[in-house]
Amino acid sequence: MNLTKPLQWAASITAIATLLTYTKIIPATLSNIILVLLFTILYLIFNYKRSGFSLHALIPIILSLGIVIINKDPSMVSLILLWIMYDIFKNATINTQVVAKSFFITGISGYIITLIAYFTVHLNQHADLVMWRINKLITRSSLGFQQPNTSMMYALAIILSMILAYKMNWTKTILTIAVITGLYHFNQSRTSFILIIMVLLLNQLKISWPCPRLIFAITAITSYILMVIPINDSVNQLLSGRLSLYQSYNSLLGIHLLANPIAESKMLDNSYVQMILSKGIIFTIVFMISIIFIMKTKSTKGKIITLAYVLSAFTETTFLHFELLFPLLLACLAIEPNNIKEGNPQINDSNNTFNLNNRSRL
């Protein structure tokens, strides 16, 4: 079934809800409730149209629900939504460009309004900061967001949706790089800035980055090694003291099987480290396996977006950010209408075939 129209609304609401959270207009809890209701309703519509729930799809959803209940942590509902979105994106017919365009237009419109509010009515200017980086003090502007890093992280999400929505040429790419460089002048957010440049150039050059799952494994292992090895002062300075924080919190909090609520509020700019310390070993393993499933893509854009998502998590807590998960799922899983043969009830995706008549149902 074709879910392009409902997913256009879902894309716009996701862009708005996350932007309102990042600008501190609504709390993160309310944003999460909105997204949970949104995708639950969409999932019910999806299953109604395909005449029942899939037993295969319900297994990871029920497993994720069990993890949430055991840990007594409502924030873990993101794992449930991840598998709900996986089922929808994997098995519905979706016009990727149209859905991505809805996210992009909504996101870029909200971003422009936020910038205007920052420079005119001083929205979140109290979040501007001066910090020591390597060998000097730098000034970082929030640009209307709750912190400077968030302003560039949201820009990364917009860029990911843009390369899915539009055919890029060198003129558009260079102009986009110029705009992003202007944003970097204010917020000095290195990770997302470098990733945006990387995404734009790889997309323009049509370079298919090999083995995204291998990059994922290497990045995860490197993050965990940095928690225990002796600290190199130069590397620690380059990463703004992150290594000291990793090891300090690892010694103080430790790694547990289940969630550790105390670690939730700690400042850890690495998704791999933050997740295992705050969410526990069980949740982290299940989440990692879930992401590996998503990374099964032969699409060039899918591999580029996956690479950006994996690397952003090395110096930012981006794993459960829906504005990044949405374009990731769309790029890696969505089945385009032109990939389905006319009159054929099957949905084809690479070497896997999904038949509505043969699949187990409740």
KAHU-V251675 format. One line per field, one symbol per residue. ss: DSSP state (a for helix, b for strand, c for the rest). phi: phi as a letter, one per 30 degrees, with the letter a starting at -180 (. if undefined). burial: I if it has 24 or more other ideal C-beta (glycine too) atoms within 12 Angstrom, else O. A space follows every 10 residues. Layout:
# KAHU-V251675
ss->???
phi->???
burial->???
This chain:
# KAHU-V251675
ss->cbcaaaaaaa aaaaaaaaaa aacccccaaa aaaaaaaaaa aaaaaaaaac cccbaaaaaa aaaaaaaaaa accaaaaaaa aaaaaaaaaa acbccaaaaa aaaaaaaaaa aaaaaaaaaa ccccaaacbb bbbccbbbbb cccccccaaa aaaaaaaaaa aaaaacccca aaaaaaaaaa aaaaaaacca aaaaaaaaaa aaaaaccccc caaaaaaaaa aaaaaccccc ccaaaaaacc caaaaaaaaa aaaccccccc aaaacccccc aaaaaaaaca aaaaaaaaaa aaaaccccca aaaaaaaaaa aaaaaccccc caaaaaaaaa aaacbcaaac cccccbbbbc cbbbbccccc bc
phi->.ccddddddd dddddddddd ddcidbdddd dddedddedd dddddedddc ikdddddded ddeddddddd dhbeddeedd dedddedddd bcdbdedddd dddddddddd dddddddddc ciehddddbc bdbibadbcb cdhjcdaeed dddddddddd dddddbdccd dddddddddd ddddedchcd eddddddedd dddddhcddd hddddedddd dddddddbde dcedddddch iddddedddd ddciccdcdc eddecddbda dddddddccj dddddddedd ddddddbcdd dddddddddd ddddbbccec dddcdddddd dccecdedcc ddicddccbh cccccddcdd bc
burial->IIIIOIIIOI IIIIIIIIII IIIOOOOIOO IIOIIIOIIO OIIOOIIOOI OOIIOOIIOI IOIIOOIIOO IOIOIIIIII IIIIIIIIII IIIIIIIIII IIIIIIIIOI IOOIIOOIOO OOIIOOIIOO OOOOOOOOOI IIIIIIIIII IIIIIIIIII IIIIIIOIOO OOIOOIIOII OOIIOIIIII IIIIIIIIII IIIIOOOOIO OIIOIIOOII OIIIOIIOOO OOOOOOOOII OIIOIIIOII OOIOIOOIII OOIIOOOIII IIIIIIIIII OIIIOIIIII IIIIIIIOII IIIIIIIIII IIIIIIIIII IIIIIIIIII IIIIIIOOOI OOOOOOIOIO OOOIOIOOIO OO
